[in-house]
Amino acid sequence: MAGRPVPVARVVAPWVRTRLRTAPGAAAALALLVALTACLAGAYPRAVDRYEDAGLDRALRLARPEHTTVRLSAPQPDLGLPPGRRAEALRPATLERQYEKVLGTVGSPLAVDRAQSAYGVAGTVTPAVPDPWLPRPTGLPARVSLTARSGLAEHARVRTGRLPRAAHPVDGTAAEVEAAVTAATARSLHIRVGSVIHVPAPGRRPLAVRVTGILLPRDPDGAYWSTVPLLRTPTLVTLPDPGPDPDKYWLGALLLAPEAAPALLGTGTAPDRYWHLAPDLRGLHAHDLDRLKSAVAALEAGPALQRARALTDDGAGVDTELDDALASFSRLRSGIAPLVAVAAAGTATVVAVVLLMTGALAADRRRTELALLRARGASVTGLAGRLLAETAVVAVPAGALGLAAALLAVPAGRVTPAVLAALAVTLTACAALPVRAVAAHRAVRLAPPREDAASVRPSRRRTVAELTLLVLAAGAVATLRRRGTSGDQLVAVAPVLVGVIAALLLLRLYPLLLRRLSGPAGRLRGVVGHLSLARAGRTQASAVLPLLALLTALTTAAFGGSVLAGVAEARDRAALLTVGADARADAGAPLPAGAPDRVRSLPGVRAVTAVGISYQARPEGGQDEVPLLGVDPRGYAELSARTGLGAFPPDRLTGRPSRPLPAVASPAVASAHGTRRPFPVRLEDGSAVTVRIVLVRDRTPAVSGTDFLIVHRAGLPAPANRPTTLLLTGDHLDAGALRHAVGGTAGVRIRAEERARYADSPLQSGAEHVYTAAVAAGAGFAVLALLLSLLRAAPERAALLARLRTMGLTRAGSRRLLILESLPQAVLAAAGGALTGWSAITLLSPGIDLTVISLPSAQAPPTAAELRPDTWSLTVPAVAVVTVAVGVAALQAWWTGRRGSVTELRAGDGR
C-alpha cells in the first residue's frame, strides 16, 4: 500500500471559460452587436403591426358606425299568428335571448362591442303625423320613426323629464305609449315634455305617443347612436321635386320603452326586429384581415347567416358595409407593403452579411490557433462544437436581451414574428464562426492557401452560383415591371439581387482594373503608388461579403431615398396644384378694394397676385361651364413661371380694346372652340365678352381643374374685373392673419398645411417612418461592414507599416500608402453602388406607383407619383463610403505611428 503510486488527477481548463477570459473585449463586442441586431429585428415586425393596426382602426372609424355595424333584421311576425304570439316575439325578453345567441354566430377574429351593440324593434315606414304644432317648412306634415331600443338608460342622460316606461303589458291594441326624444330632435321639432304626437293607425284611432323625457346622448359618436343617426339627430328631408324651392319635411325619431314595442303592431309602421352588432375596433388587427373578410362574408351570405336565421327568423337578413371598408384598407395596404418589404429585405441582407463578417473576422484572427488544433488531431465536428458553444454563451443571452428591449420599445404587435426574427439573428451569429472555421480547416494544411483577389481563378461552382443569382434577379425585375408591386415575395428582394449581381461582377472586374493600373503606377517615382496597388491586389477573394454589404446598402439607400424623395415631390406637387401658390384666399364675391394691400403687408408675404374667377362662364351660350380668369398679365405670368404651372409670355394677353380679348386656354377648351376664330363668353351676370385663344396650357395656378380661360382683367366688364381670389407667395404664412386681412367669409388655404394633410392614414405615415428607419439601419450596418473589412487587415497593415518605417518610410508616406491601398475597393464600391442603385430604380420604376403612400386614399391624385432616381440619394452614400474608408486608413496610419515600430515588430510574429 505504501509503495503504490498515487494517481494524479488531470486538470482540464474549461474551453468556454478560458476563451471568454482570453478575449473579453471580443466577447463584449459580439454581445453588443447581437443585442442591437436582435432588438432591431424584433422591433421591425411589431412596428409594422402597430402602424397597420392603427391604419385599420382609423379606416374603420372614418367609415362611421352606420357603415361598419352589422345589422341583422327580421320582419314582423307572420300576420296569421295569434296576437299574443306576435306580441311575445317583440318583447325585450325574447329579443334579448335571441341577441345572446346571435353573438355566438360571429366568427373569430371579428369581435363585438357589447357596450355599443343593441337590439329592439323599429318601424320601417315613417308615417306623417297630423299634429299642427309640429313644424312644416313648406306645408308638408312632419314624419316620425318609432323605435323601441334596448340600453337607452345606459347610453343617455335625462335632461328634462324621465325615461319612458310601460306600466302594464302592451300589445297591438294599446291606445297610448310613452316615448323620449333627444335634445336635437326636441329643438328641431318643437317638442317638450308632455307633448303628445298622434301616429296614424289603420282601422282604429291614432296611437298617442306622450313624450316623457328629453335625453342627451352620452356618446353621440358611438355605434349605439350613430348606427342609425336619425335616433339622435332629426333630418330635414328635401323631396326630389324640380324647381327652385322643393318641398321639405322634418323626420325625427321617437324612442319608446322596450316593453312598448308590441304597440307598433297596431300601427302602419311595418315594424322590424333588429340586432345591431357593433364591431370592437380594439380587437381587430391588420394581420387578421383575410380572416376578418371571411367572417364578414359568412355573416352576409354564409354559414353564420344560416345559423342566425335559425335562431331568429327564416326571413332575417344581414346588411353591413364593413366588408367595403376592409377592402378599401386592403387595397391601400397592398400598395404600401411591397415598398416597405424592399427596405426590409435590403437591411436584412446587410445585417446578415455583417454577422457573417464578424464570424469570418474571428476565424481569421484565430487561424493559427485553429490550424494547430487540427494538426494535433482535433476533429472538424469537435472543433465546430467548441466554437459553437463559446459563441452561443455570448450570443444567446445577448439575443434574449435584445428581444426584451424590442418588446419594451414597441409594446404593440405580435410576439411570435418578433421572437422568430430575433432567433434568426441569434442563430446566424452563433453559426457564423463555426461555419467559417469548418470551411477554412476541413483539411489539415502546413500553410494557408493564397486567396488573393488578383490571382485566384473563379471556380465552376462560383460561376454556376452567379448565373443562378443572375436568373433570379432578372426574373424578379421582369415580374415587377410586368405586374407591379402586386407580384410575389421575389419582388421584394429584386433590388437586393441586383446588388448581389453587381457585387459579383465587380469582383470579376476588380483584378482586371488592378492590372490596368499597375503598369502606369510602376513608372511613377517612388514606391508608394506601386506598393499600394500591390497591396490592393493582395486583398482576399473572400472580400465579396463586405462588397456585397456595401452594394446592397447603397442600392437600398438609393432606392429608399428615391422613394422618400418621390413621396415628398408628389405631395409638394399635389399641394401646389390644389392651392396654386404658397397660400390663397377665395371669396364667393369680389374682395374689398383694400384687401390686396392689407395682405401684401403681412409678415412673410413676398408677392400677391389678384385674380377674378367667374366659375359659371359659358362659352358660345353652351351648357358647359368654364372658369374664366381675369388676371393682371405680368403678375400672373410671374406666378405661373415661379410655380411651373403653365408659364406664358405676359404680352400675349395684351390686346387692343376694340378687338377680341386674347386668351390662354386649357387643351379641352381649345379643342372645343378652336384657336383661329373669336367666340363669345357669357358671364354670370348676363354680360358677354369676345375672346380668341392665343395660347394653350395644361395647367394654371388659379384653378385646379383642367378647364379654364385666362384673359386680361382690364378687358372685362364690372363686376367681373374685380378680384375674387388672392394668390400669395411667401414663407411662414399665418392663416389666421390672412383671414383677418381679407375679411368677410373668404376661405384660406396654406400650401404647407395642405401638404401636411396628405399623409392622412397612420398606414402611410407609419410605413414612411419604418422605411426611413430601415434604410438608416442598413446604412449603419454597411458602415460597420466596411469597418470590419478594414479591421480584418489591420494587424497585417500595422506590421507592414512598422517594417517600412524601419526602412525609412515617412509618416506622410504611411498615410498615403494606406489611403491608396483602401481607395480601389472604396471607389469600386461607391461607383458600383451608385450605378447599381440607378439601374435598380430605372429597371423597377415602371412597376411601382408611389401614389398610395404619397396622397390620401380618398383623394383622386392630380398627377401620377412616379419613382425616379434621386441625385442626392445616389451620391451622398457613395461619397460617405469613400470618406469613411479614407478616414479609417488615415486614422490607422496615425495610430500605428504613435505606437512605434518596436511595439509592432516582435520575435516570432507571423504577420
SEZADREN-740834 format. One record per residue (C-alpha): residue in one letter; x, y, z. Coordinates in steps of 0.1 Angstrom, whole numbers, plus 5000, padded with zeros to 4 digits. Layout:
AXYZ ...
***
This chain:
M500050005000 A502850245009 G504750184976 R501850214952 P501950544932 V499150784939 P497250884907 V497251254899 A494051394886 R494351574853 V493351934854 V491552044822 A490752404817 P487152464805 W487252574769 V484452834770 R485652994803 T489153014790 R488253174757 L486053434774 R488853524798 T491353544770 A489353774748 P486753964769 G486754264746 A485754054715 A483053874735 A481654204747 A481654344711 L479854034698 A477254064726 L476654424718 L476354364681 V473954064686 A471854264712 L471554564689 T470754354659 A468154134677 C466554444691 L466154594656 A465054264641 G462454214668 A461154574667 Y460554574629 P457554334627 R455954484658 A456454834643 V454754724611 D451954564631 R451454884651 Y451155114622 E448954874602 D446654824632 A446455204636 G445655234599 L442954974601 D441455144632 R441455484615 A439955344583 L437055194602 R436455494623 L436355714592 A433855474577 R431455564606 P429355314626 E426355344602 H428555164576 T430654934598 T427954794622 V426554454613 R422754504611 L420754184615 S417054244609 A413854024607 P410354124595 Q407454144619 P405953804629 D403553644604 L400153804603 G398453464606 L399853404641 P397753474672 P398153834685 G399653704717 R402453524699 R403053814677 A403354054707 E405653804725 A408053794696 L408654174700 R409054184738 P412554264752 A413053934769 T412553734737 L414853974717 E417553964745 R417653574744 Q418053584706 Y420653854709 E422853644732 K422653354708 V423353574678 L426553684694 G427753324691 T427453324654 V430053594649 G433253424638 S436753504651 P438653734648 L435653964644 A434854084679 V431654254690 D431554564712 R428654464735 A428654814751 Q427754974718 S425554704704 A421854704708 Y418654524698 G415054624695 V412054704672 A411854984647 G409255084622 T410355074586 V407655314575 T407655674588 P404055804588 A403156164586 V401656294618 P398756544617 D399656744648 P399657104637 W402157234662 L404957034646 P407057254622 R406157244585 P408857434565 T406957414532 G403557294544 L404256924545 P403556754578 A406456614599 R407056244599 V408256024628 S410155694632 L409055484661 T411855284678 A412055064709 R415755024716 S417554844744 G420055014767 L418555364765 A419255434802 E422955334799 H423555554768 A421655864776 R421356124803 V417956274811 R418056654807 T414356704813 G411656474825 R412156094828 L412755784807 P409655624791 R408155314806 A405255074802 A403255024834 H401554714821 P401954464793 V401454634759 D400054484727 G398954594694 T395654744708 A397354994731 A395955354728 E398955544743 V402655484749 E405455684763 A408555794744 A411656014748 V413456224722 T416956364721 A417656734727 A418456784690 T415056634680 A413156834706 R414857154694 S414157104657 L410556964661 H409557194689 I408856904712 R408556954750 V408056724779 G404356634779 S403856684742 V401556424726 I402156304690 H399456114673 V400655834650 P398055724624 A396955354628 P394855174602 G391355084613 R391555244647 R392255574665 P395755714662 L398355584686 A399055864712 V402755894719 R403456104750 V406956254754 T408156204790 G411756304787 I414456484766 L417756304765 L421356384759 P423456104744 R426456014765 D428555914734 P426956074703 D429655944680 G429455584694 A427955304674 Y424855294697 W423755634684 S425555654651 T424455324636 V421155494629 P421955874631 L418255954630 L417955834666 R419956134678 T419556394650 P416456474630 T416656524593 L415156794571 V414156584541 T414056754507 L411856594481 P413356554446 D410956794430 P412057014401 G412057384407 P413957644427 D412057574460 P411457194465 D409157064493 K410656974526 Y409556804558 W411056714592 L411756354601 G412556264637 A412755954659 L410555874690 L412355644714 L409855414730 A410355194761 P411454844750 E408454694768 A406154914745 A407554754713 P404354544707 A402354864703 L403954914668 L401954604656 G398854824657 T400255094635 G401155114599 T404855144605 A405654784595 P407954714624 D411154504621 R413054334648 Y416754414647 W420054314664 H422854564658 L426354424663 A428954694666 P432554564659 D435054614686 L437754814668 R440254754696 G440154384689 L440754404652 H444254354638 A445554404603 H447354074602 D443853914606 L442554094575 D441853784554 R440053614583 L438153934590 K436853934554 S435853574557 A433953634590 V432053924575 A431253734543 A429953444564 L427653684582 E426353844550 A425753534529 G427253224545 P427052974574 A426853244601 L423753394584 Q422153054583 R422753004620 A421453354627 R418253274608 A417752954627 L417953154660 T415753444650 D413553424618 D413853254585 G413453584568 A416253754586 G418953934566 V422254104573 D423254444560 T426754604565 E429354794546 L432154664569 D433454454540 D433854764518 A435854944545 L438054634549 A438554614511 S439554974509 F442154934536 S443354614520 R444054804487 L445955074505 R447954824525 S448754604494 G450154914477 I452455014506 A453654674519 P455854584490 L457754914492 V458454854529 A459454494521 V462154624497 A463754824525 A463454534550 A465054294525 G467954524519 T468554584555 A468254214564 T470854134538 V473354384551 V472754264587 A473353904577 V476554004559 V477754194589 L477153894612 L478953664588 M481853904585 T482053904623 G482453534623 A484953554594 L487053814613 A487153594644 A488153294624 D490953484606 R492353624638 R492453264652 R493653094620 T496952984636 E495252854667 L492652654648 A495252514624 L497352404653 L494352224669 R493652044636 A497251944633 R497151794668 G494151584660 A491051794667 S488151674645 V486151914624 T482951824643 G484651874677 L486252204667 A482852334653 G481152224685 R483552414708 L483352724687 L479552704686 A479452664724 E481752964731 T479753184707 A476353074720 V477353154755 V477653514744 A475153544716 V472053374732 P471853594763 A472553904741 G469853804717 A467353754745 L468254094759 G467854254725 L464454084721 A463354204755 A464354554746 A462454534714 L459254414732 L459554704756 A460354964730 V457454864708 P454754744731 A452154674705 G452254404678 R452654024677 V455253854697 T455853544675 P457353734645 A459553934668 V460853614685 L461453444652 A463353754639 A465553774670 L466053394669 A467253414633 V469753684643 T471053484672 L471353164652 T473253344624 A475653494650 C476253164666 A476852974633 A479053234616 L482253144634 P481952764633 V480852754597 R483752984586 A486252784607 V485052444592 A485252584557 A488752704562 H490152404582 R488452104566 A491851984555 V495052004576 R497552234559 L501052334567 A500452684554 P497152864545 P496452884507 R496853204489 E493453394484 D494553704465 A491753864445 A494053924417 S495453574414 V492553334424 R490653204394 P486853174400 S485752814403 R482952644383 R480752634414 R481053014418 T480253064381 V477152844384 A476053034416 E476553364399 L474553264369 T471753134392 L471553464410 L471553644377 V468553444366 L466753514399 A467453884397 A466253904361 G463053724369 A462353954398 V462954264378 A460854134349 T458054044374 L457954384390 R457954564356 R455154344343 R452854314374 G453954604396 T454154574433 S451354314434 G453854034425 D455153764448 Q457853794475 L460653764450 V459854124440 A460854254475 V464454124471 A464854244435 P467054544444 V469054314467 L469554064439 V470654344416 G473254444442 V474354084445 I474954054408 A476754384408 A479054274436 L479953954418 L480554134385 L482754394402 L484854134419 R485353974385 L486454314371 Y488554414401 P491654214391 L491454344355 L491354704368 L494354644391 R496354504362 R495554804340 L496655044368 S499754854378 G501654954346 P501255334349 A501955304387 G505155124381 R506555404360 L505955664388 R508755784410 G508755634445 V507355304458 V504155424475 G501955404444 H503255074431 L503254924466 S499655044473 L498454874442 A500354554450 R498754564485 A495354624470 G495854314448 R496654104478 T493154164491 Q491553834498 A489053694473 S486553654502 A486054034501 V482753954484 L481053994517 P482054354525 L481554454489 L478154284489 A477154464521 L478254804507 L476554754473 T473354624489 A473254914514 L474055164487 T471355024464 T468755004492 A469755364503 A469455494468 F466155304463 G464755424496 G465955774493 S464455794458 V461155664472 L461155914500 A462156194476 G459356084452 V456856084480 A457856434491 E457856564455 A454356414448 R452956574480 D454556914471 R453156884436 A449756794447 A449657074473 L450857324447 L448157204422 T445457234449 V446457574463 G448157724432 A450757924453 D452157934488 A448658044501 R445358154486 A442258334498 D438958274479 A435758464482 G432458394465 A432158774457 P434559044448 L437059124475 P437259464493 A439359714474 G442059734501 A442359364507 P445359314484 D447359594500 R446559464536 V447659114526 R450759244510 S451859404543 L451559074563 P454858924576 G456358664553 V454458774522 R456658854492 A454158884464 V450358894460 T448658814427 A444958914424 V442658704402 G438958744394 I437458404388 S433958354371 Y433257984376 Q429957994357 A431158144324 R429657984294 P431457994260 E429158054230 G426058014251 G426657644256 Q425657434286 D429257364298 E430657604323 V434357704321 P436157914348 L437158254333 L440158404350 G440658784348 V444358854357 D447059114355 P449258964328 R452659054342 G452058944378 Y450158624369 A452858534343 E455458564370 L453458344393 S452958084366 A456758084359 R457658064395 T455357764402 G455957594369 L452257574361 G451557694326 A454157974322 F453358214293 P454758554280 P452658834296 D452559034264 R450458764247 L447458874268 T447759234258 G445359334230 R443659644216 P440259734233 S438359714200 R439559364193 P438659024209 L440558964242 P443558734238 A443058424260 V445158134274 A443057824274 S443357464285 P443657194259 A440057084263 V438657434258 A440957494229 S439857174212 A436257264217 H436357624204 G439457634183 T442357884182 R441658074150 R438258244154 P436958454182 F433958334202 P431758504228 V431758404265 R428658484287 L429458584323 E427458514354 D425658854354 G424558814318 S427159024302 A429458884275 V432958934262 T434558804230 V437858614233 R440358444210 I442658174222 V446258254215 L448058004238 V447257664252 R448557544286 D447857224306 R447757384340 T447357724357 P447757824393 A444357984400 V442257674393 S443057304399 G440757174372 T441657104336 D439257364320 F439957734321 L440258054301 I442658334311 V442158694299 H443359044308 R441259164337 A441159524323 G439059394293 L436259254315 P433159454325 A432359524361 P432059344384 A433959064367 N437059274366 R437359284404 P439459014421 T437858734440 T441058534448 L444458634461 L447458404454 L450358464478 T454058384476 G456058384508 D457258184538 H455758104572 L452358244563 D449758274591 A446258154581 G444558354608 A446258674600 L445558624563 R441858554570 H441658874591 A443359084565 V441058964537 G437958994558 G434458854552 T433958484547 A436858424524 G438358074525 V442058054533 R444357764524 I448057734531 R450157514509 A452257384538 E449057284558 E447657124527 R450756924522 A450756814559 R447156674554 Y448256434526 A449656164550 D446056114562 S446455754573 P448755604600 L449455334574 Q451055584551 S452955784578 G453955474597 A455255304565 E457255614557 H458855614592 V459655244591 Y461155274556 T463355564568 A464455364599 A465155054578 V467355254553 A469155424581 A469855094599 G471054944566 A473455234561 G474755204596 F475454834593 A477054894559 V479555134576 L480154864602 A480854614574 L483354854559 L485054894593 L485154514598 S486754464565 L489354724573 L489854584608 R490354244594 A493554364577 A494554604604 P497254384621 E498954304588 R498954674578 A500354774612 A503254524608 L503854634572 L504055004582 A506354924611 R508754734587 L508655014562 R509255274589 T512455104598 M513455124561 G512955504561 L509255544551 T507955874565 R504655924583 A503256114554 G504255824532 S502555574556 R499255774554 R499455784516 L500255414514 L497155314535 I494855564518 L495955454483 E495655084493 S492055134505 L490955364477 P490555094449 Q487954894468 A486255204482 V485955374449 L484855054433 A482155004459 A481055374457 A480855384419 G479355044417 G476755124444 A475655444427 L475455274393 T473654974408 G471155204426 W470455404394 S470055084374 A467754924400 I465555234402 T465355274364 L464554904359 L461954884386 S460255224384 P457655124357 G456154874382 I456055104412 D453355364419 L454155594448 T450655744448 V449255514475 I451955614500 S452055984489 L448456104488 P445256044508 S443355734497 A440155934493 Q441656194470 A442056154433 P445756214425 P446256514403 T449356354388 A450856014390 A453655974415 E456555804397 L459755664411 R462755854397 P466455834407 D467256094433 T470756254428 W471356314465 S470355964474 L472855824448 T475856044455 V475756114492 P476055744504 A478755674478 V480855974489 A480355874525 V481755524517 V484955674502 T485255924531 V484955654558 A487455434540 V489955714537 G489355834572 V489955494587 A493155444568 A494455784578 L493555714615 Q495255374614 A498355524599 W498455794627 W497755534654 T500455304642 G502955584640 R502255674677 R502855314689 G506255284673 S507955014653 V509354824683 T505854754696 E504654614663 L507654404654 R508154114679 A510153804675 G508053514661 D505253734649 G504053594616 R502253894603 
***
